[in-house]
Amino acid sequence: MRCLIYARVSRDQRGESRSVTEQLTELRAWAERENWVIVDVIDETGSASRYARSTGARSRWDEVSTEITSGKYDALLTWESSRATRDLADYADLRDLCAKHSVKWGYSGTLYDLDARSDRFRTGLDALMAEDEAARTSERVRRAVRARAVAGTPHGKTPYGYRREYDPATGALLRQVPDETTAPVVREIYQRVIRGDSLRTIAADLTARGVTPPRPARTDREPGWLPSTVKRIATNPAHAGRRVHQGAVIGDAAWEPLVDPDTHDRAVAILADPARFAHHESKKAKHLLSGIARCGVCTHPLYVLSNRGRPTYQCMTAGCFKVARLVTKIDGHVLGTLVGLLGTHATDLTAHDRADSAELTQARADAEALQKRLDGFVDQAADGGPGALSPAALARIEAKLTPQIQAANRRVRALLLPSVLDDVDLTDPEAAVEGMTLTKKRLVVGTLLDIRVDPVGRGKRTFDPDSVRIKPLW
């Protein structure tokens, strides 16, 4: 009888299952005792479970299916049923394929004819038990991972800035500690993000100084540090001593933080702030209110066009085109209004340490309370038992609480953002505004003021300040 041998060891069961070499030894010995001919051998490392990630799943099973249909074999030999599959759907496909092409399936010392009712029943039971064992294993792994997460112990790849210490005798993980070389780099990245340096600037500087990045560049065109790498480090909760599970922070970690939570939260808020992109775009602008002031009729942004050689803020929205006002007149009025508002509200606008404010403390408490409430519902559904939440009920609760949690977290980030006036001396507002660059003026105006420009009648030469509606946003 002509045989095809398939041997597989699962990535997640190296300590519990036979190696590929051991499986091949037993299967060859079986074939030799029966005087069968081994035509070919296919072996690999990968999981046959439905719970396997794509990167860890088996890759040569399609070859086995192709070989079964080739007519070159009378039997497929595997060490046990689960080596072929741990999924009932895959088993059904294999059963029907073998029956169609008159190929028997042998495992655990028994050869089965998949055309026979009794053998189909027996192999079906084995496949059912293999699938159940895979499900049990998946549940055990998830519970263990969740338990480690709750305990705050390390899991997965070592974060940049840390190193891990292991027991020299058993190889067991002992602790995760700050790395003497890379931890200072992490702290520097946080400080520079909060200071206002761009990700590209930080990456270029680290590269120029020869600081080794977390992983080597993928191509010659990407030497050293990338802005995305800097951002990933500056937003990793692990650096603030927080444990993440399935993308959410679930508590404090067991390792020493590299930065305090406020520093981490400030960096995250700065990098998530849409104003960063507006600030970047404002460097290209040549006029104070271009893209900032809005049409008083249709509310779309105004942009600058030349009208008889004079720069003019105009509404270019289809169906409107009702505003066309001279840049010099509008800019002078807006800057004068800004100076007056800064002088009147200097006390309210003076920069202060928001991280210690009662408002920030309350916002954080609100976000944490909502997250804990959702976590409680999830744990109740996961524990099961009488009165447990159904999946449908949990989904409705998640749909209601998740937007609230996201809004609360956005509020926290907003309070952590540095004020646009942190570096402005408000003792002399007029001098302060006069000394700002155009980019800084645009940032201050766009952050603090809502500006709507109304149309005026044709031929009107006197500037009407009431036609420019300015509303403070604080």
C-alpha positions as CSV (number, residue, x, y, z in Angstrom):
1,M,0.0,0.0,0.0
2,R,1.4,3.4,-1.0
3,C,1.4,5.9,1.9
4,L,1.7,9.7,2.4
5,I,2.9,10.7,5.8
6,Y,1.9,14.0,7.3
7,A,3.6,15.1,10.6
8,R,3.0,18.4,12.4
9,V,3.9,19.9,15.7
10,S,1.9,22.8,17.0
11,R,3.7,26.0,18.0
12,D,1.7,26.3,21.2
13,Q,2.1,22.7,22.3
14,R,5.8,22.1,22.0
15,G,6.0,20.9,25.6
16,E,3.0,18.5,25.4
17,S,3.1,16.9,22.0
18,R,5.6,14.7,20.1
19,S,8.1,16.4,17.9
20,V,8.0,16.0,14.2
21,T,11.0,13.6,14.3
22,E,9.3,11.4,16.9
23,Q,6.1,11.3,14.9
24,L,8.0,10.3,11.7
25,T,9.9,7.6,13.5
26,E,6.7,6.0,14.8
27,L,4.9,6.3,11.5
28,R,7.8,4.8,9.5
29,A,8.0,1.9,11.9
30,W,4.3,1.3,11.5
31,A,4.6,1.3,7.7
32,E,7.5,-1.1,7.9
33,R,5.7,-3.6,10.1
34,E,2.8,-3.6,7.6
35,N,5.1,-3.7,4.5
36,W,3.6,-0.4,3.3
37,V,5.5,1.8,0.9
38,I,6.2,5.4,2.0
39,V,5.9,7.5,-1.2
40,D,6.3,11.0,0.3
41,V,6.5,12.8,3.6
42,I,5.1,16.3,4.4
43,D,6.0,17.9,7.7
44,E,5.6,21.3,9.3
45,T,5.2,23.4,12.4
46,G,1.9,25.2,12.8
47,S,-1.5,25.0,14.5
48,A,-4.5,23.1,13.0
49,S,-6.9,24.8,15.4
50,R,-9.5,27.4,14.4
51,Y,-8.1,29.6,17.2
52,A,-4.7,29.8,15.5
53,R,-3.5,33.2,14.3
54,S,-2.7,33.4,10.7
55,T,1.0,33.8,11.3
56,G,1.0,30.6,13.4
57,A,-1.3,28.4,11.3
58,R,-0.1,25.4,9.3
59,S,1.0,26.3,5.7
60,R,1.4,22.9,3.9
61,W,-2.0,21.3,4.5
62,D,-3.1,22.4,1.0
63,E,-0.3,20.2,-0.3
64,V,-1.7,17.2,1.5
65,S,-5.2,17.8,-0.1
66,T,-3.6,18.0,-3.5
67,E,-1.6,14.8,-3.0
68,I,-4.7,12.9,-1.9
69,T,-6.4,13.8,-5.2
70,S,-3.3,12.8,-7.3
71,G,-4.0,9.0,-7.3
72,K,-0.5,8.2,-6.1
73,Y,-1.6,7.1,-2.6
74,D,-3.7,4.5,-0.9
75,A,-3.4,5.9,2.6
76,L,-2.7,9.0,4.6
77,L,-0.8,8.4,7.9
78,T,-0.8,10.8,10.8
79,W,0.5,10.3,14.3
80,E,-3.0,11.0,15.8
81,S,-6.3,12.5,14.6
82,S,-5.5,16.0,15.9
83,R,-2.3,16.1,13.8
84,A,-4.5,16.4,10.7
85,T,-7.1,18.7,12.1
86,R,-8.7,20.2,15.2
87,D,-11.6,21.6,13.4
88,L,-14.8,19.7,12.5
89,A,-15.3,21.5,9.2
90,D,-11.8,20.6,8.1
91,Y,-12.4,17.0,9.2
92,A,-15.5,16.7,7.1
93,D,-13.6,18.0,4.0
94,L,-10.8,15.5,4.7
95,R,-13.3,12.6,5.2
96,D,-15.1,13.3,2.0
97,L,-11.9,13.8,0.0
98,C,-10.4,10.5,1.2
99,A,-13.7,8.7,0.5
100,K,-13.9,10.2,-3.0
101,H,-10.4,9.1,-4.0
102,S,-10.3,5.8,-2.1
103,V,-7.6,6.9,0.3
104,K,-7.7,5.5,3.8
105,W,-6.6,7.4,6.9
106,G,-4.4,5.9,9.5
107,Y,-3.6,7.2,12.9
108,S,-2.8,5.9,16.4
109,G,-2.1,2.4,15.0
110,T,-5.5,2.0,13.2
111,L,-6.3,2.3,9.6
112,Y,-9.8,3.7,8.7
113,D,-11.8,3.3,5.6
114,L,-13.7,6.6,5.3
115,D,-16.3,4.9,3.0
116,A,-17.4,2.7,5.9
117,R,-20.1,4.0,8.2
118,S,-18.4,2.7,11.4
119,D,-15.1,4.2,10.5
120,R,-16.6,7.6,9.6
121,F,-18.4,7.5,13.0
122,R,-15.2,6.6,14.9
123,T,-13.0,9.2,13.1
124,G,-15.8,11.8,13.6
125,L,-15.8,11.2,17.4
126,D,-12.0,11.6,17.4
127,A,-12.3,14.8,15.4
128,L,-15.0,16.2,17.8
129,M,-12.8,15.5,20.8
130,A,-9.8,17.1,19.1
131,E,-11.8,20.2,18.4
132,D,-13.1,20.3,22.0
133,E,-9.5,20.0,23.3
134,A,-8.5,22.8,21.1
135,A,-11.3,25.0,22.5
136,R,-10.3,24.0,26.1
137,T,-6.7,24.9,25.4
138,S,-7.8,28.2,24.0
139,E,-9.9,29.0,27.0
140,R,-7.0,28.0,29.4
141,V,-4.6,30.3,27.5
142,R,-7.1,33.2,27.5
143,R,-7.7,32.8,31.3
144,A,-3.9,32.6,31.9
145,V,-3.2,35.7,29.8
146,R,-6.0,37.6,31.5
147,A,-4.8,36.5,35.0
148,R,-1.3,37.7,34.2
149,A,-2.7,41.0,32.9
150,V,-4.7,41.6,36.0
151,A,-1.6,40.8,38.1
152,G,0.3,43.3,36.0
153,T,3.1,40.9,34.9
154,P,4.9,41.3,31.5
155,H,3.6,39.6,28.4
156,G,4.6,39.6,24.8
157,K,7.6,41.6,23.4
158,T,9.8,43.5,25.8
159,P,8.9,47.3,25.4
160,Y,11.8,49.5,24.3
161,G,13.4,51.0,27.3
162,Y,13.2,47.8,29.4
163,R,15.1,44.4,29.7
164,R,13.9,41.2,31.3
165,E,15.7,39.1,33.9
166,Y,15.2,35.3,33.9
167,D,16.0,32.5,36.4
168,P,19.3,31.0,35.3
169,A,18.2,27.5,36.4
170,T,14.6,27.3,35.1
171,G,14.5,30.1,32.5
172,A,11.4,31.5,34.2
173,L,10.8,35.3,33.9
174,L,11.7,37.0,37.1
175,R,11.1,40.7,36.4
176,Q,11.1,43.5,33.8
177,V,13.4,46.4,34.7
178,P,14.5,49.6,33.1
179,D,17.4,49.2,30.6
180,E,20.3,51.3,31.4
181,T,20.9,52.3,27.8
182,T,17.5,52.7,26.3
183,A,15.4,54.0,29.3
184,P,17.0,57.5,29.1
185,V,16.1,57.6,25.3
186,V,12.5,56.9,26.2
187,R,12.4,59.7,28.8
188,E,14.1,62.1,26.3
189,I,11.4,61.3,23.7
190,Y,8.6,62.2,26.2
191,Q,10.3,65.4,27.2
192,R,10.8,66.5,23.6
193,V,7.2,65.7,22.6
194,I,5.9,67.8,25.4
195,R,8.3,70.5,24.6
196,G,6.8,70.7,21.1
197,D,9.5,69.0,18.9
198,S,8.0,67.2,15.9
199,L,8.3,63.4,15.5
200,R,10.4,63.9,12.4
201,T,12.8,66.2,14.2
202,I,13.2,63.8,17.1
203,A,13.7,60.8,14.8
204,A,16.3,62.7,12.7
205,D,18.3,63.8,15.8
206,L,18.3,60.3,17.3
207,T,19.5,58.9,14.0
208,A,22.3,61.5,13.7
209,R,23.5,60.7,17.2
210,G,23.8,57.1,16.3
211,V,21.2,55.9,18.9
212,T,20.2,52.3,18.1
213,P,16.4,52.1,17.2
214,P,14.1,49.3,18.6
215,R,14.6,47.3,15.4
216,P,16.7,47.7,12.2
217,A,15.4,49.6,9.2
218,R,13.5,47.6,6.7
219,T,15.2,49.1,3.7
220,D,18.2,51.3,2.9
221,R,15.8,54.2,2.4
222,E,14.7,54.0,6.0
223,P,18.0,54.2,8.0
224,G,17.8,54.7,11.8
225,W,14.7,56.1,13.5
226,L,11.3,56.7,11.9
227,P,8.7,59.2,13.1
228,S,6.2,56.3,13.5
229,T,8.7,54.6,15.9
230,V,9.0,57.7,18.0
231,K,5.2,58.0,18.2
232,R,4.8,54.4,19.2
233,I,7.2,54.8,22.1
234,A,5.7,58.1,23.2
235,T,2.2,56.6,23.3
236,N,3.0,53.2,24.9
237,P,1.2,52.9,28.3
238,A,3.8,50.4,29.5
239,H,6.3,53.3,29.9
240,A,3.9,54.8,32.5
241,G,3.7,51.5,34.4
242,R,0.3,50.6,33.0
243,R,-0.7,47.1,32.0
244,V,-2.6,46.7,28.7
245,H,-4.8,43.8,27.8
246,Q,-6.5,43.5,24.4
247,G,-5.8,47.1,23.6
248,A,-7.1,48.6,26.8
249,V,-5.4,49.6,30.0
250,I,-6.7,47.4,32.8
251,G,-4.5,48.5,35.8
252,D,-1.0,49.1,37.1
253,A,1.9,47.1,35.9
254,A,4.4,45.2,38.1
255,W,7.4,47.0,36.6
256,E,8.9,50.3,37.3
257,P,7.5,53.2,35.1
258,L,10.0,55.2,33.0
259,V,7.8,58.3,33.1
260,D,5.0,59.4,35.4
261,P,1.4,59.0,34.2
262,D,0.9,62.7,33.7
263,T,3.9,62.9,31.4
264,H,2.6,60.0,29.4
265,D,-0.9,61.4,29.2
266,R,0.3,64.8,28.1
267,A,2.4,63.2,25.3
268,V,-0.5,61.1,24.1
269,A,-2.8,64.2,24.2
270,I,-0.4,66.3,22.2
271,L,0.1,63.6,19.6
272,A,-3.6,63.0,19.3
273,D,-4.5,66.7,19.0
274,P,-5.9,67.6,15.6
275,A,-4.4,71.1,16.1
276,R,-1.0,69.6,15.4
277,F,-2.0,69.1,11.8
278,A,-3.6,72.6,11.5
279,H,-0.4,74.0,13.0
280,H,1.6,72.2,10.3
281,E,-0.6,73.4,7.6
282,S,-0.5,77.0,8.9
283,K,3.2,77.2,8.2
284,K,2.3,77.2,4.5
285,A,-0.3,80.0,4.9
286,K,0.5,83.6,3.9
287,H,-2.5,85.3,5.5
288,L,-3.8,85.5,9.1
289,L,-7.3,84.1,8.6
290,S,-7.1,82.0,5.5
291,G,-9.0,78.8,6.2
292,I,-9.8,80.1,9.8
293,A,-12.4,82.8,9.2
294,R,-15.8,81.6,8.0
295,C,-18.4,82.9,5.7
296,G,-21.3,84.5,7.7
297,V,-23.8,83.1,5.2
298,C,-22.8,79.5,4.5
299,T,-20.2,79.0,7.3
300,H,-17.5,77.5,5.0
301,P,-13.9,78.7,5.4
302,L,-12.7,81.8,3.6
303,Y,-9.6,81.8,1.4
304,V,-7.5,84.6,-0.2
305,L,-7.8,85.6,-3.9
306,S,-6.5,88.7,-5.6
307,N,-9.2,91.2,-6.4
308,R,-7.9,93.9,-8.7
309,G,-4.4,93.3,-7.3
310,R,-5.6,93.4,-3.7
311,P,-5.7,90.3,-1.4
312,T,-9.3,89.5,-0.5
313,Y,-10.9,87.0,1.8
314,Q,-13.5,85.3,-0.3
315,C,-16.1,82.6,0.0
316,M,-15.6,80.1,-2.9
317,T,-18.3,77.7,-2.0
318,A,-20.6,76.7,-4.9
319,G,-23.9,78.4,-4.5
320,C,-22.7,81.1,-2.2
321,F,-19.8,83.4,-3.3
322,K,-21.4,86.2,-1.1
323,V,-18.4,87.3,0.9
324,A,-15.4,89.3,-0.5
325,R,-13.6,91.5,2.0
326,L,-10.1,93.1,2.0
327,V,-7.5,91.2,4.0
328,T,-5.9,94.3,5.5
329,K,-9.2,95.5,7.0
330,I,-10.3,92.2,8.4
331,D,-6.8,91.3,9.8
332,G,-6.4,94.6,11.6
333,H,-9.8,94.4,13.2
334,V,-9.3,90.8,14.4
335,L,-5.8,91.4,15.8
336,G,-7.1,94.5,17.6
337,T,-9.9,92.5,19.1
338,L,-7.5,89.8,20.1
339,V,-5.3,92.3,21.9
340,G,-8.3,93.7,23.8
341,L,-9.5,90.2,24.8
342,L,-6.1,89.2,26.0
343,G,-5.8,92.3,28.1
344,T,-9.3,91.9,29.6
345,H,-9.0,88.1,30.3
346,A,-5.3,87.8,31.0
347,T,-6.0,86.3,34.5
348,D,-8.3,83.6,33.0
349,L,-5.9,82.8,30.2
350,T,-2.6,82.7,32.1
351,A,-1.0,79.3,31.7
352,H,-1.4,77.1,34.7
353,D,-0.5,73.5,35.6
354,R,-3.6,71.7,34.3
355,A,-2.4,68.3,35.5
356,D,-3.1,69.4,39.1
357,S,-6.4,71.1,38.4
358,A,-9.6,69.8,40.0
359,E,-11.2,69.8,36.6
360,L,-8.6,67.3,35.3
361,T,-8.9,65.2,38.4
362,Q,-12.7,65.0,37.9
363,A,-12.4,64.2,34.2
364,R,-10.1,61.3,34.9
365,A,-12.4,60.0,37.7
366,D,-15.3,60.1,35.3
367,A,-13.4,58.2,32.6
368,E,-12.2,55.6,35.0
369,A,-15.7,55.1,36.5
370,L,-17.2,54.5,33.1
371,Q,-14.4,52.1,32.2
372,K,-14.8,50.1,35.5
373,R,-18.6,50.0,34.9
374,L,-18.1,48.4,31.5
375,D,-15.4,46.0,32.8
376,G,-17.9,44.9,35.5
377,F,-20.5,44.0,32.9
378,V,-17.9,42.2,30.8
379,D,-16.6,40.1,33.8
380,Q,-20.2,39.2,34.7
381,A,-20.9,37.9,31.2
382,A,-17.6,36.0,31.1
383,D,-18.2,34.3,34.5
384,G,-21.5,32.8,33.3
385,G,-23.9,31.2,35.8
386,P,-27.5,32.2,36.8
387,G,-28.4,35.7,35.9
388,A,-25.3,36.3,33.7
389,L,-25.6,38.8,30.9
390,S,-26.4,37.4,27.5
391,P,-24.1,38.3,24.6
392,A,-26.8,40.4,23.1
393,A,-27.3,42.4,26.3
394,L,-23.6,42.9,26.7
395,A,-23.4,44.2,23.2
396,R,-26.1,46.8,23.9
397,I,-24.3,47.9,27.0
398,E,-21.0,48.2,25.2
399,A,-22.7,50.2,22.4
400,K,-24.0,52.6,25.0
401,L,-21.0,53.0,27.3
402,T,-18.2,52.9,24.7
403,P,-19.0,56.4,23.2
404,Q,-19.3,57.8,26.7
405,I,-15.9,56.4,27.6
406,Q,-14.3,57.8,24.4
407,A,-15.8,61.2,25.1
408,A,-14.5,61.2,28.7
409,N,-11.0,60.2,27.5
410,R,-11.1,63.0,24.9
411,R,-12.0,65.5,27.7
412,V,-9.0,64.3,29.7
413,R,-6.7,64.7,26.7
414,A,-8.0,68.2,26.0
415,L,-7.2,69.2,29.6
416,L,-3.7,67.8,29.3
417,L,-2.9,69.8,26.2
418,P,-0.6,72.8,26.7
419,S,-2.2,76.2,26.3
420,V,-1.4,78.0,23.1
421,L,-0.4,80.9,25.4
422,D,2.0,79.0,27.6
423,D,4.9,80.8,26.0
424,V,3.2,84.3,25.8
425,D,3.8,87.1,28.2
426,L,0.4,88.7,28.7
427,T,1.6,91.6,30.8
428,D,1.7,93.6,27.5
429,P,-0.8,92.0,25.1
430,E,-0.2,94.4,22.3
431,A,3.6,93.8,22.3
432,A,3.0,90.1,22.7
433,V,0.8,89.9,19.6
434,E,3.1,92.1,17.6
435,G,6.0,89.9,18.4
436,M,4.3,86.7,17.3
437,T,5.2,85.0,14.0
438,L,2.4,84.6,11.5
439,T,2.2,80.9,12.3
440,K,1.9,81.6,16.0
441,K,-0.8,84.3,15.4
442,R,-2.8,81.8,13.3
443,L,-2.5,79.2,16.0
444,V,-3.7,81.6,18.7
445,V,-6.5,83.1,16.7
446,G,-7.7,79.7,15.4
447,T,-7.7,78.3,19.0
448,L,-9.2,81.2,20.8
449,L,-11.6,82.8,18.4
450,D,-14.6,81.9,16.2
451,I,-14.7,84.4,13.3
452,R,-17.7,84.9,10.9
453,V,-17.4,87.5,8.1
454,D,-20.7,88.9,6.8
455,P,-21.2,90.4,3.3
456,V,-21.5,94.1,2.9
457,G,-23.2,96.2,0.2
458,R,-21.5,97.0,-3.1
459,G,-19.5,100.2,-3.1
460,K,-19.5,100.6,0.7
461,R,-16.1,102.2,1.6
462,T,-16.3,102.6,5.4
463,F,-15.3,99.4,7.3
464,D,-18.1,98.2,9.5
465,P,-16.7,96.2,12.5
466,D,-20.1,94.7,13.2
467,S,-19.9,92.8,9.9
468,V,-17.1,90.7,11.5
469,R,-18.5,88.6,14.3
470,I,-15.8,87.5,16.7
471,K,-16.7,85.0,19.5
472,P,-14.2,83.9,22.2
473,L,-14.0,80.1,22.4
474,W,-12.9,79.8,26.1
